[in-house]
Amino acid sequence: MKPLLDLELLNTFSVVVEVGGFKDAATRLYRSQAAVSMQIKRLEEQLKQRLLERSNQGIKLTDPGKTLLAYIDQLLRLNNETLSALSAEPLRGSVHFGIPTDYAQTFLEHFLPRMRDSFPELVPRITCGRSRKLRELVNSGDLDIAIVTGETQFPDEKSLWSERLCWYAPTGMPLEKQGSLPVALLESDCALRDLAQLDLKQSGLVHHLVITSPDMANLYAAVESGLAVSLLPESSIPSKQVRPLRIDSLPDQRLLTMNLIEAGTLGKTFLEPLENCILVAAQALRQP
């Protein structure tokens, strides 16, 4: 008889691959690094396959690891849907939403009135945070539905909106002419930070970090005040006190996509109108 896969081990494996190592995965999963390593070892023993190659440079998926990863999202989603279908407790108007911190205030202004009109008995619980943390909470079923930053390793998600992502500098201050470019970044484990660091690495520009923050508004303030340059979404630029940073080795712009993901904890008859409500709010958000 073939072994039954342990979903907790699969979730740990997925997080290790997503963050690129055991240390960051341990932080995400609120476990020790040794416990995460032991879970991966147990999974490899169960499957009788080596799933990850470890080195000083990090981790690399083996061919069996790539095969397993292709199935994990389906398995975790099916687990959530099964628990929802067999639950003795019907949905009692409580839904747990996840919204990225930087978009929360504006989005809720558009979403909450529509939600109250469409779902008067709905009791929302809202968690704001960085997209990767929200993904983890959706995968574990702790969030029913969430808006997250699109990333290349998740190609099949439902897109809500897209906007330009550009490097900005303070108007009237030629920071790019300094010997070392002062940079403001979001805190660690963030897709936007990863993109900014990739741009800086590929550009070969000499640079130094002057501020990190979990709040994008603080990065904008750092640029506006003349302290730093930063990679920011176009929608976060409320005034003409900043300008696009023009350096040949940096890309003029990228496209930032915000997607909708769900855990499979809500029935389809409830989920579809709820998703439509979110889509309408997202469209209103993007209107000038």
C-alpha positions in Angstrom: 0.0 0.0 0.0 1.3 3.4 -1.0 2.0 5.9 1.9 -0.5 8.7 2.7 0.9 12.1 2.3 1.1 14.3 5.4 -0.4 17.7 4.5 1.6 19.5 7.3 4.8 18.2 5.8 3.7 19.3 2.4 2.9 22.8 3.6 6.4 23.0 5.3 8.1 21.9 2.0 6.1 24.5 0.0 7.1 27.3 2.4 10.8 26.2 2.4 10.8 26.4 -1.4 8.9 29.7 -1.5 11.3 31.5 0.8 14.4 29.8 -0.4 15.7 28.3 2.8 15.1 26.7 6.2 15.9 29.8 8.4 13.3 32.0 6.7 10.8 29.1 6.6 11.2 28.6 10.3 10.3 32.2 10.9 7.2 31.9 8.6 6.0 28.7 10.3 6.8 29.8 13.9 9.0 26.7 14.3 12.6 26.1 15.0 15.0 25.7 12.1 15.7 22.1 13.3 12.0 21.3 13.4 11.6 22.5 9.8 14.6 20.5 8.7 13.3 17.4 10.4 9.9 17.7 8.7 11.6 17.9 5.3 13.6 14.8 6.2 10.5 12.9 7.2 8.8 13.8 3.9 11.8 12.7 1.9 11.9 9.4 3.9 8.2 8.9 3.3 8.5 9.4 -0.4 11.9 7.7 -0.7 13.1 10.6 -2.8 15.5 13.4 -2.3 13.5 16.6 -2.7 16.0 19.3 -2.1 19.8 19.8 -2.7 21.3 21.9 0.1 24.5 24.0 -0.3 26.1 27.1 1.1 24.3 29.0 -1.7 20.9 27.8 -0.5 18.5 25.1 -1.7 17.7 23.7 -5.1 14.8 21.5 -6.1 15.5 18.0 -7.4 13.4 16.7 -10.2 11.2 14.7 -7.7 10.9 18.0 -5.7 9.7 19.9 -8.8 7.1 17.2 -9.4 5.9 17.3 -5.8 5.7 21.1 -5.8 3.4 21.0 -8.9 0.8 19.1 -6.9 1.0 20.8 -3.4 -1.3 23.8 -4.0 -4.0 21.4 -5.3 -3.6 19.1 -2.4 -3.8 21.9 0.2 -6.8 23.5 -1.5 -8.6 20.2 -1.7 -8.0 19.6 2.0 -9.6 23.0 2.8 -12.6 22.3 0.6 -13.1 18.9 2.1 -13.1 20.2 5.6 -15.5 23.0 4.6 -17.9 20.5 2.9 -17.9 18.1 5.9 -18.1 20.7 8.6 -21.1 20.3 10.9 -21.1 24.1 11.5 -22.5 26.0 8.5 -21.1 29.4 7.6 -22.6 31.8 10.1 -21.8 35.1 8.3 -18.2 35.1 9.3 -15.5 35.6 6.6 -11.8 36.2 7.2 -10.3 38.6 4.6 -6.6 39.3 4.0 -5.6 42.7 2.5 -2.0 44.0 1.9 -1.2 46.7 4.4 -0.3 49.3 1.8 -3.7 49.1 0.0 -5.9 48.4 3.0 -7.2 51.9 3.7 -8.1 52.8 0.1 -9.5 49.4 -0.8 -11.7 49.1 2.3 -13.3 52.5 1.5 -14.5 51.0 -1.7 -15.1 47.5 -0.6 -16.9 47.7 2.8 -20.0 49.7 1.6 -20.5 47.3 -1.3 -20.0 44.3 1.0 -22.6 45.6 3.4 -25.1 46.1 0.6 -24.5 42.7 -1.0 -24.0 40.7 2.3 -25.9 42.5 5.1 -25.5 39.5 7.5 -21.8 39.0 6.7 -19.5 39.5 9.7 -16.0 40.4 8.2 -12.7 39.8 10.0 -9.9 41.6 8.2 -6.2 40.9 8.5 -3.7 43.4 7.0 -0.1 42.3 6.3 2.5 41.6 3.7 1.4 39.5 0.8 3.6 36.5 1.5 2.3 36.3 5.0 -1.3 36.4 3.7 -0.5 33.6 1.3 0.7 31.5 4.2 -2.5 32.2 6.1 -4.7 31.3 3.0 -2.8 28.0 2.5 -3.3 27.1 6.2 -7.0 28.0 6.0 -6.6 30.8 8.6 -7.8 33.2 5.9 -10.7 32.5 3.6 -9.7 34.9 0.9 -7.0 37.5 0.3 -5.5 40.0 -2.1 -1.8 39.4 -2.7 1.0 40.6 -4.9 1.4 38.5 -8.0 4.6 36.5 -8.3 5.9 34.5 -11.2 5.7 31.2 -9.3 1.9 31.6 -9.0 0.9 32.0 -12.7 -2.8 31.0 -12.5 -4.2 33.4 -9.9 -7.2 35.7 -10.6 -5.9 39.2 -11.4 -7.6 42.2 -9.8 -5.6 45.1 -11.1 -2.1 46.0 -12.4 -0.1 49.2 -12.1 3.3 50.5 -13.0 6.2 50.0 -10.6 9.0 52.6 -11.0 12.1 53.9 -9.3 11.5 57.4 -7.8 13.7 60.1 -6.6 13.0 63.5 -5.0 12.3 66.4 -7.3 15.2 68.8 -7.6 17.7 66.7 -5.8 20.2 64.7 -8.1 20.8 61.8 -5.7 21.8 59.6 -8.6 25.0 61.8 -8.9 26.2 60.8 -5.5 29.0 58.3 -5.2 26.6 55.8 -3.5 22.9 55.8 -4.2 20.8 56.1 -1.0 18.0 53.5 -1.0 14.8 53.0 0.9 13.4 49.4 1.0 10.4 47.6 2.5 11.3 45.2 5.2 12.4 41.6 4.5 10.4 38.8 3.0 8.5 41.0 0.5 8.1 40.7 -3.2 8.6 44.4 -3.8 11.9 44.4 -1.8 13.1 41.4 -3.8 12.4 43.2 -7.1 14.2 46.3 -5.8 17.3 44.3 -4.7 17.3 42.4 -8.0 17.3 45.7 -10.0 20.1 47.1 -7.8 22.2 43.9 -8.2 21.8 43.7 -12.0 22.5 47.4 -12.4 25.8 47.2 -10.6 25.2 50.6 -9.0 27.0 51.4 -5.8 24.3 52.0 -3.2 23.6 52.0 0.5 20.5 51.3 2.6 19.2 54.3 4.6 15.7 53.2 5.7 13.6 50.0 5.9 10.0 50.0 6.8 6.9 47.7 6.8 4.9 50.6 5.5 5.2 51.9 1.9 4.1 55.4 2.9 7.3 55.7 4.9 9.3 54.9 1.8 7.5 57.6 -0.1 8.2 60.0 2.7 11.9 59.2 2.6 11.9 59.9 -1.2 9.9 63.1 -0.9 12.1 64.5 1.9 15.3 63.9 -0.2 16.6 61.1 2.0 16.5 58.2 -0.6 15.3 56.7 -3.9 12.9 53.8 -3.9 11.0 51.4 -6.1 7.3 52.2 -5.6 3.9 51.6 -7.2 2.6 54.5 -9.3 -0.5 54.7 -7.1 1.6 55.5 -4.0 2.8 58.8 -5.5 0.3 61.5 -4.5 2.3 64.6 -5.5 4.9 66.0 -7.9 7.5 66.3 -5.2 9.0 63.1 -6.5 10.2 62.2 -10.0 11.0 59.0 -12.0 14.6 58.1 -11.5 16.4 57.9 -14.8 19.4 55.7 -14.8 20.2 53.6 -17.8 21.1 50.5 -15.8 17.8 50.5 -13.9 14.6 49.4 -15.7 12.2 52.3 -16.5 9.3 50.4 -15.0 7.9 47.0 -14.1 4.3 45.9 -13.8 2.9 45.1 -10.4 -0.1 42.8 -10.4 -2.5 42.3 -7.4 -4.3 39.0 -7.4 -7.1 37.3 -5.5 -6.6 33.9 -3.9 -8.9 31.8 -1.7 -8.5 28.8 0.6 -11.4 26.6 -0.4 -13.1 27.2 2.9 -16.1 28.9 1.4 -18.8 27.2 -0.6 -19.0 28.2 -4.3 -22.4 29.7 -4.1 -21.1 32.1 -1.5 -17.7 32.6 -2.9 -18.6 33.7 -6.4 -20.8 36.7 -5.4 -18.2 37.6 -2.8 -15.4 37.6 -5.4 -17.5 39.7 -7.7 -18.0 42.2 -4.9 -14.2 42.4 -4.5 -13.7 42.7 -8.3 -16.1 45.7 -8.5 -14.3 47.4 -5.5 -11.0 46.8 -7.2 -12.2 48.4 -10.4 -13.5 51.4 -8.5 -10.1 51.7 -6.8 -8.3 52.0 -10.1 -10.6 54.7 -11.5 -9.1 58.2 -11.5 
